Amino acid sequence: MILVAVVALILTLGVASRVLADRFRIPSVLFLIGAGIAIGPEVLGLVSKDTFGGGLSAMVGVSVAIILFEGGYHLHLGKLRESPRALTRLVTVGAAITWLGTAAAVVVFLETSLEVGLLVGALLIATGPTVIGPILQVVTVRDHVAALLEGEGVINDVTAAILVVVVFEVLVAGNGGLSRLVVDFVARLFVGLAVGALVAGIVWYALSHGNLTPSTGPLHARLIVLAGIVAAYGGAELVAHETGIAAAAMAGLVLGNVDLPHHEEVIDFLDDLSVVVLSFVFVVLAALIDFQDILTLGLAGLAVVVAVTLVLRPAVIYLATTGARYTRRERLFLSAVGPRGIIPASVATLFAVELQSLGRPQEAQLLAGTVFLIIFATVVLQAGLARQIANYLEVSPMRTIIVGGGRVGLSLAERLEQDGENVLVVDEDPDAVEKARKRGLRALEGDGTDADALAEAGVSDAKTVIATTPDDDVNLLVCQLAKTTFDVENVASRVNQPDNVDAFESLDVRAIDLSMATAWSLENVLERPSLSAWMNELGRTGDVQEIEVTAADLVGKRIAEVNAEIPDGCIVGLLTHDDGRTEVPTGDHELRDGDRVTFLGQTNAVDRAIKRFHPHD
């Protein structure tokens, strides 16, 4: 009865943590860890290592399998194609650098053996969906940034779970060398992936050919999927220890990328289930933190934290994202957000016990203390402050939706992406969608004239909708839906026939007459070739940005005073008055509330000028 009461308390605290997280827009793991510490032996003493007896390892294992299955299920192949090179580097070379770099830091600062250093390093490769998921629920980033974090979380969790077992068995408890380490790692990884794929195939066949009745189909689909998760985890564990995590993640990845009956109901079920098990696991493991192990590390432990978070993580991110389409601010955000999650916490507890059984209690204490210190520090500082970090670095743009994946739409999407916009291309032609994805753009197959398709694209939270198809009727309907149904403030459209411009403008849509736009561009090329060439470089070497005069330190100032305060390489090019008149200002022009100032110049200089007068833009 006492165990039932403890489990009920843990689940209650977990649900309350999720509610508080949604209320205050803070990742739920922060509240979960706090709740666990509160009921653990360090505070109230309601939960200890003896509370669950020998069943804790199995409970945590199945819970982690569910979480990783859900993470894999959401990891669509299209999402992985957002940044394939960066993700590949991050989970291969990046994982190796994290492993060996962390091991070196542990050996140098904590003066332990190389084997224990490699064991700690293997554990701390993992970030995981348990910490990344809650962050992405409260922080909006561009899709390729989210894809990199999610892909890293699922893949590196699998890598860490298998590698740490191999390191322990080969290097710590055995006398093997590098060759055996590699062979054992590959063999266990193969077992996990093979079992996961096999179980996924069985689940898919059962759901697709099981003739489920409409009334009970969704329920049976959820139950079959749950059975599949447990079967994948348990089956792989029977074949080889600590391969169940890989099997669960693989099963989720396969089933999430096939045409599965009752797909939406399964997603809802997995989301609810993962909330429950995530709450349970984080609260329980936080309750088992021994602060004496952490305090024993002293300043040397803090040095390891600094090495992992401020040296290794930025180095790995910059290596992985070099040459990819990440802005400097996005790379800084990724460098600053790499919290460790469930895999290090759960496995560290297991191997601390194993080290003690080998007669190495000091190394067991060092292992547990180091891992929990880094988990605690990264969750509190990186996960807890993720939204503030994103806001400070300005990496949370609202989405711009472009309906139409033709030449015009794709060219516009690429230019907006280079300007740091969060762009999604929507087209009902699968070939156009595939072409957009091959060019590194986020694309969704769907009919832009269908309200459901626009809703799936996230139009309710979009700042801009742009219609770029060659059909004016389609473009007009897209704009009408965006304006009247979804209340999008900024809507623009390509207009192919000049006679249709009035119809668009009557909806308060910014209409771009294609024939006139082409004529203006040709005129600029012929009459103003230097200006035309520079305009084509906007977002690369040069930029033009416009702000509204509302700040107190702008109203009443003369243009000459403004020019004196902005960086070199930038000027005030245009001044638009509140009555719509636009002119090239002189130094004596005085700014009034509601005027609009256009800055023109080098990209970095324009960016600094904008932040000088509109720091939150």
Summary of the structure (lengths in Angstrom):
residues: 617
radius of gyration: 27.6
end to end distance: 56.1
largest distance: 86.3
contacts: 2194
relative contact order: 0.09
helix: 66%
strand: 9%
